[in-house]
Amino acid sequence: MVDKDPQHQDHDLVSDAGDEIKSMAKEGLAHPSTKPVLTGAAIGAVAGGILPVVTWPLGLIAGAGYMLYKRVRP
């Protein structure tokens, strides 16, 4: 059996996410991550509005955060 290191252990998640957010802020909708993150935010907001325990702002943040994570760590 070959021991494999996890693929993304050599990078820091927080700094990578910060760099991605800064790039998205500079480039706007031209950045490839902006549209998926906005879509995730919209889906999260709708889900938060439907679910009885979660409010739409929390759903919006969770959806955007999840999609940002998926863009940084595919």
CYANA upper distance limits for C-alpha pairs under 8 A (distance plus 0.5 A):
  5 ASP  CA      9 GLN  CA      8.32
  8 HIS  CA     73 ARG  CA      7.88
 11 HIS  CA     16 ASP  CA      7.87
 12 ASP  CA     16 ASP  CA      6.65
 13 LEU  CA     17 ALA  CA      6.52
 13 LEU  CA     72 VAL  CA      8.20
 14 VAL  CA     18 GLY  CA      6.59
 15 SER  CA     19 ASP  CA      6.63
 16 ASP  CA     20 GLU  CA      6.70
 16 ASP  CA     72 VAL  CA      7.28
 17 ALA  CA     21 ILE  CA      6.64
 17 ALA  CA     68 LEU  CA      7.77
 17 ALA  CA     69 TYR  CA      7.93
 17 ALA  CA     72 VAL  CA      6.89
 18 GLY  CA     22 LYS  CA      6.66
 19 ASP  CA     23 SER  CA      6.66
 20 GLU  CA     24 MET  CA      6.63
 20 GLU  CA     33 SER  CA      8.48
 20 GLU  CA     72 VAL  CA      8.01
 21 ILE  CA     25 ALA  CA      6.63
 22 LYS  CA     26 LYS  CA      6.74
 23 SER  CA     27 GLU  CA      6.57
 23 SER  CA     31 HIS  CA      7.78
 24 MET  CA     28 GLY  CA      5.92
 24 MET  CA     29 LEU  CA      8.03
 24 MET  CA     31 HIS  CA      6.17
 24 MET  CA     33 SER  CA      7.40
 24 MET  CA     34 THR  CA      6.46
 27 GLU  CA     31 HIS  CA      5.91
 28 GLY  CA     34 THR  CA      7.36
 29 LEU  CA     34 THR  CA      6.16
 29 LEU  CA     35 LYS  CA      7.13
 30 ALA  CA     34 THR  CA      8.08
 31 HIS  CA     35 LYS  CA      8.49
 32 PRO  CA     36 PRO  CA      8.39
 33 SER  CA     37 VAL  CA      6.72
 33 SER  CA     68 LEU  CA      8.05
 33 SER  CA     71 ARG  CA      7.17
 34 THR  CA     38 LEU  CA      6.62
 35 LYS  CA     39 THR  CA      6.55
 36 PRO  CA     40 GLY  CA      6.60
 36 PRO  CA     67 MET  CA      7.07
 37 VAL  CA     41 ALA  CA      6.66
 37 VAL  CA     63 GLY  CA      8.18
 37 VAL  CA     64 ALA  CA      5.60
 37 VAL  CA     65 GLY  CA      8.18
 37 VAL  CA     67 MET  CA      5.66
 37 VAL  CA     68 LEU  CA      6.32
 38 LEU  CA     42 ALA  CA      6.71
 38 LEU  CA     64 ALA  CA      6.97
 39 THR  CA     43 ILE  CA      6.71
 39 THR  CA     64 ALA  CA      8.23
 40 GLY  CA     44 GLY  CA      6.50
 40 GLY  CA     60 LEU  CA      8.15
 40 GLY  CA     63 GLY  CA      5.10
 40 GLY  CA     64 ALA  CA      5.55
 40 GLY  CA     66 TYR  CA      7.86
 40 GLY  CA     67 MET  CA      6.22
 41 ALA  CA     45 ALA  CA      6.60
 41 ALA  CA     59 GLY  CA      7.86
 41 ALA  CA     60 LEU  CA      4.97
 41 ALA  CA     61 ILE  CA      6.89
 41 ALA  CA     62 ALA  CA      7.76
 41 ALA  CA     63 GLY  CA      5.01
 41 ALA  CA     64 ALA  CA      4.75
 41 ALA  CA     65 GLY  CA      8.38
 42 ALA  CA     46 VAL  CA      6.78
 42 ALA  CA     60 LEU  CA      6.75
 42 ALA  CA     63 GLY  CA      7.82
 43 ILE  CA     47 ALA  CA      6.62
 43 ILE  CA     59 GLY  CA      8.47
 43 ILE  CA     60 LEU  CA      7.86
 43 ILE  CA     63 GLY  CA      7.06
 44 GLY  CA     48 GLY  CA      6.42
 44 GLY  CA     56 TRP  CA      7.80
 44 GLY  CA     58 LEU  CA      8.46
 44 GLY  CA     59 GLY  CA      4.79
 44 GLY  CA     60 LEU  CA      5.13
 44 GLY  CA     61 ILE  CA      7.82
 44 GLY  CA     62 ALA  CA      6.87
 44 GLY  CA     63 GLY  CA      4.84
 44 GLY  CA     64 ALA  CA      7.86
 45 ALA  CA     49 GLY  CA      6.65
 45 ALA  CA     55 THR  CA      8.35
 45 ALA  CA     56 TRP  CA      4.98
 45 ALA  CA     57 PRO  CA      6.82
 45 ALA  CA     58 LEU  CA      7.90
 45 ALA  CA     59 GLY  CA      5.14
 45 ALA  CA     60 LEU  CA      4.72
 45 ALA  CA     61 ILE  CA      8.43
 45 ALA  CA     63 GLY  CA      7.87
 46 VAL  CA     50 ILE  CA      6.83
 46 VAL  CA     56 TRP  CA      7.14
 46 VAL  CA     59 GLY  CA      7.92
 46 VAL  CA     60 LEU  CA      8.43
 47 ALA  CA     51 LEU  CA      6.59
 47 ALA  CA     56 TRP  CA      7.76
 47 ALA  CA     59 GLY  CA      6.92
 48 GLY  CA     52 PRO  CA      8.32
 48 GLY  CA     54 VAL  CA      5.56
 48 GLY  CA     55 THR  CA      5.37
 48 GLY  CA     56 TRP  CA      4.68
 48 GLY  CA     57 PRO  CA      7.82
 48 GLY  CA     58 LEU  CA      7.28
 48 GLY  CA     59 GLY  CA      4.97
 48 GLY  CA     60 LEU  CA      7.80
 49 GLY  CA     54 VAL  CA      7.75
 49 GLY  CA     55 THR  CA      6.31
 49 GLY  CA     56 TRP  CA      5.33
 49 GLY  CA     59 GLY  CA      8.27
 51 LEU  CA     55 THR  CA      8.01
 54 VAL  CA     58 LEU  CA      6.98
 54 VAL  CA     59 GLY  CA      7.15
 55 THR  CA     59 GLY  CA      6.82
 56 TRP  CA     60 LEU  CA      6.47
 57 PRO  CA     61 ILE  CA      6.75
 58 LEU  CA     62 ALA  CA      6.57
 59 GLY  CA     63 GLY  CA      6.44
 60 LEU  CA     64 ALA  CA      6.63
 61 ILE  CA     65 GLY  CA      6.39
 62 ALA  CA     66 TYR  CA      6.51
 63 GLY  CA     67 MET  CA      6.79
 64 ALA  CA     68 LEU  CA      6.55
 65 GLY  CA     69 TYR  CA      6.59
 66 TYR  CA     70 LYS  CA      6.72
 67 MET  CA     71 ARG  CA      6.69
 68 LEU  CA     72 VAL  CA      6.73
 69 TYR  CA     73 ARG  CA      6.27
 69 TYR  CA     74 PRO  CA      8.32
 70 LYS  CA     74 PRO  CA      5.53
